[in-house]
Each structure stands twice: as structure tokens, then as C-alpha cells.
Amino acid sequence: MKPAVSPIGLDYLASALGNKGYQVDLLDLCFAADFRKPIDDYFKKNSPVVVGITVRNTDDCYFQSGDFFLPQIKQITNHLKLKTNAPLVLGGVGFSIMPEQILSYCGINLGIRGDGEGTFVRLVEKIISGEVITSEDYADLPGLVWVNKGKYQSNPPQFIDLDEIILPNRDFVDNRRYFKEGGQGGIETKRGCNQRCIYCADPVAKGKKIRLRSPKKVVAEIKNLLNQGIDCFHTCDSEFNLPEEHAKAVCREIIGQKINTKIKWYAYCSPAPFSDELAKLMKKAGCAGIDFGVDSGSPKILKILKRNFGVEEIKNTAKLCHQYGITFMYDLLLGGPGETRETVRETIKLMKRVSPDRIGVMLGVRVYPGTELARRMGRLEGEKDKKGYQGEKQGLYGNKGRLIGDLPKRQGDSFLSPTFYLSPELGRDIDRYILDLIAGDERFFFSARKDSQNYNYNQNQILIRALKEGYKGAYWDILRRWSTT
């Protein structure tokens, strides 16, 4: 993906391995024109005992483009098989959403779902020991996905204390280059999400329990990156303010360590809880912008999506951000179950009334395995629809916007390739309807499916140009500032 996003998971993983005395090399293919050459050059000189491949995203999650990344990842793993006999192990957030499907697609026998910092170290220890690895050896590795008697077997992941497995070194990945080409550094203050949103894959990949990092260790990590020349950050949490008290503690630590005037940072937040105290602390701690995932301005749709807030909470975030001078954005996710033209109109009307700095409009909801939305489709693993949602299958679209009926049934069942739901009640010309509602308001990021310009960050040429000219920050805020110059 371009712009380049720093792979913080590999920084954490390499620190965990290095702490155990292992030599770790990084073959970063992000900046390679042709992935084959750096692979060939590396394996001419090196013979690693294990090769780990991270899968951060399976696709760009954008209905208008449906850009599917796994075919290229499969090309990479196929080429690696020609160069080494070492075990190949897949991992990463994208992999953890549908591990068995991705392993099968790539023809690989080992993967790690969830936290890799603990399990991968233990797997490496077993491989390096030189002993014959039996099924029993694999069975005690949390989160390991492996082949047993010709079938994939998945061990339950063990989501453990992050302060035990994450070291704040951040000196393995070339963070300077990623900052130069990507415009922001990444940090995690927590993992996991306890919300019940019907479409979200974060609880599937990271666990349903929120696990908090020590604010002191979070700030130590920020300072290590600051010493590398990186002074603009984005939190990689599902929601920075869940729970709110932890978010406040991180802000207080940033202020107490007196780095709040040296950095700026952005965060994803839920509209609730979002108190006056938190808004004030975030502003003082150097927060330059907040992206609230509001999804909708319709009480009916918010209830269907099982969001933990309503219209009043959305209005509250706008009031506080305006009050404290915090730049903020609302992300909309239109087209889910129950969506009609009336609920879309209701949402756009609310957005204009509360007046955020920017509004991102996504049309079509990516369907991921393991989510309630996938179960509602009644197509996953032959599951029959028992709750009266038969009509929703009519709204399933496959890659490049084709109706799911045009795809092989296997793809539709697995949701491996980009598969989206779009409420049939919206009509075929919903793109034009939304454009008419927006009426040229520059605060809205939206494009119809046939437009050349889009709100997708992947391969966004405006973003790439702005970053070359020295812009830093969250991509939505870079696009906002670019439009005002």
C-alpha cells in the first residue's frame, strides 16, 4: 500500500525475539519495485531457520475499488518456497481475521492468530532445538494454526498482558524512512475491543477483551521514536478512549514527561465516552486531530449496527471539539442492514448541522468471517439463516462490485476476497443520491463508484504528492489541509 504505513507489529516482534538472544533480519518489501530481487539477494547470502511473513491487510476494505492484496502475497510466498526450505509462518492483523482460509489460499502450513510476540518466540525455540516436532508440540502453542492429519487445526489464542510481551525499543524497522514516506509513526496504547459492532473484525483479530499498556511504557516508546526524529503519531488502538480513564492516564503521562509540546498525534475515538476532561487533556497533550467512527446519524441504523452511542453523544463530541479547538472528523459507514434513502438523508443532515472539519463517507460494508454481519448473511460455512435475514443476501457484492451470484460459490462462502454488503433498499443510483445530498460541500470525502478521484487512502496520488512536499499527520487531515492551500 502507498503511502507506506510503518509495520509496528514487526518492531514489537523483533524486540521480543532479540530479547531472547535470536538474530533477526528484516526483509522489507514495501519499497521494492520488484519483490523478487531483494528476496533473491538475501537468500544468496543467508539461511534463516524460520521465515515469518506479516499480512497486515487482506484488501483495501473499499467497495469502490475492491483491491485484493492476497494474490500478490501468494506470489511472494510461492517465490520464498523456491529459495528456502525453512518453515514459513504467516501472521499479522489481516491474517488473524481468517487464518485457515489464508493459509489454504497460500498453501502454507503454519500461522499465528492474535499476539505473535509470545507464541512465535516459543515456536522458534522448538524449531531451533532440532527435535522432531510432533502434533503434541504444536498443540501447546496459543494461537498457532497448523496442519494436523491433513486438516488445519487452530489453537485458541492467548491474549496476555501487553507489558509482558511488548518492549518499547522501536529500533528494528526503518522508522525514519516510513515517517518520511508515510507522514506518521504508529503506537499502540492497548489491544482488543469489547464493543459489539456487527461488522467489525477487530475483536476477531485482537480479542474481545481490552488489554491496556502502562502509560509510562507507552510514553517511553514515543520518546524512543522522538529520538529517531519522528514527532507525529497516530494511535493504532481500535478506540483510544476505551476505556476513558486509561486515555486520560496516557495524556497525563505525556504532559508529565513534558513532551506534549514536542509532538503532535491523532487518534481513533468512539463518540462515547468522551468527556470535557478528556477533550481538554487530549488537547493539552498534543492531540492534533480525532477521527470518530460514528457510522450513521440515524438512531435506527446505530441500533442495528449495535453501536454503544446515539445522536446526542455525536453532538457532544462536536460541541467539545469545537470548544477546545480540536480538529475532528466523522467516518460514516453507509449501506448496512436496514439502510434506506431516508436514513442516509437523516445522517447527512446531522453531519451538516454539527459541522465537523471533515466527514468520510464509505458506501458498502466489508463482510468479514467471524462477525455478526457474516452470520447474518447465512452463507458462512454452510450456515443457514435462522433469524429471518433472507433478503440481505441480495445485497452481497464481490470483487469489483459484481453481485455475489456472479462469483464462484466458494468465494462467496469464505468472504476471503473482498465481499461487501449494500442494502438493496438504496437503489442502483445511490451514489448520485448521496452526491446530491452533499451538494458540493468540501467537508465530505466521497466519490461515486465510477469516479477517478476517491476517498481511499491506498494509492491516493494527492496524499503521495502532499507527503513528498513535507506534509505530516493523519491522512484525512493532510487531505483537509491540502484542500485549503
C-alpha positions, 0 to 999 in steps of 0.5 A: 500500500502507498503511502507506506504505513510503518509495520509496528507489529514487526518492531514489537516482534523483533524486540521480543525475539532479540530479547531472547538472544535470536538474530533477526533480519528484516526483509522489507518489501514495501519499497521494492519495485520488484519483490523478487530481487531483494528476496533473491539477494538475501537468500544468496547470502543467508539461511534463516531457520524460520521465515515469518511473513506479516499480512497486515491487510487482506484488501483495501476494505473499499467497495469502490475499488475492491483491491485484493492484496492476497494474490500478490502475497501468494506470489511472494510466498510461492517465490520464498518456497523456491529459495528456502526450505525453512518453515514459513509462518504467516501472521499479522492483523489481516491474517488473524481475521481468517487464518485457515482460509489464508493459509489454504489460499497460500498453501502454507502450513503454519500461522499465528492468530492474535499476539505473535510476540509470545507464541512465535518466540516459543515456536522458534525455540522448538524449531531451533532445538532440532527435535522432531516436532510432533502434533503434541508440540504444536498443540501447546502453542496459543494461537498457532494454526497448523496442519494436523492429519491433513486438516488445519487445526487452530489453537485458541489464542492467548491474549496476555498482558501487553507489558509482558510481551511488548518492549518499547525499543522501536529500533528494528524497522526503518522508522525514519524512512516510513515517517518520511514516506508515510507522514506518521509513526504508529503506537499502540496504547492497548489491544482488543475491543469489547464493543459489539459492532456487527461488522467489525473484525477487530475483536476477531483479530485482537480479542474481545477483551481490552488489554491496556499498556502502562502509560509510562511504557507507552510514553517511553516508546514515543520518546524512543521514536522522538529520538529517531526524529519522528514527532507525529503519531497516530494511535493504532488502538481500535478506540483510544478512549476505551476505556476513558480513564486509561486515555486520560492516564496516557495524556497525563503521562505525556504532559508529565514527561513534558513532551506534549509540546514536542509532538503532535498525534491523532487518534481513533475515538468512539463518540462515547465516552468522551468527556470535557476532561478528556477533550481538554487533556487530549488537547493539552497533550498534543492531540492534533486531530480525532477521527470518530467512527460514528457510522450513521446519524440515524438512531435506527441504523446505530441500533442495528449496527449495535453501536454503544452511542446515539445522536446526542453523544455525536453532538457532544463530541462536536460541541467539545471539539469545537470548544477546545479547538480540536480538529475532528472528523466523522467516518460514516459507514453507509449501506448496512442492514436496514439502510434506506434513502431516508436514513442516509438523508437523516445522517447527512443532515446531522453531519451538516448541522454539527459541522465537523472539519471533515466527514468520510463517507464509505458506501458498502460494508466489508463482510468479514468471517467471524462477525455478526454481519457474516452470520447474518448473511447465512452463507458462512460455512454452510450456515443457514439463516435462522433469524429471518435475514433472507433478503440481505443476501441480495445485497452481497457484492464481490470483487469489483462490485459484481453481485455475489451470484456472479462469483464462484460459490466458494468465494462467496462462502469464505468472504476471503476476497473482498465481499461487501454488503449494500442494502438493496433498499438504496437503489442502483443510483445511490451514489448520485443520491448521496452526491446530491445530498452533499451538494458540493460541500468540501467537508465530505470525502466521497466519490461515486463508484465510477469516479477517478478521484476517491476517498481511499487512502491506498494509492491516493496520488494527492496524499503521495504528492502532499507527503513528498512536499513535507506534509505530516499527520493523519491522512484525512487531515493532510487531505483537509489541509491540502484542500485549503492551500 
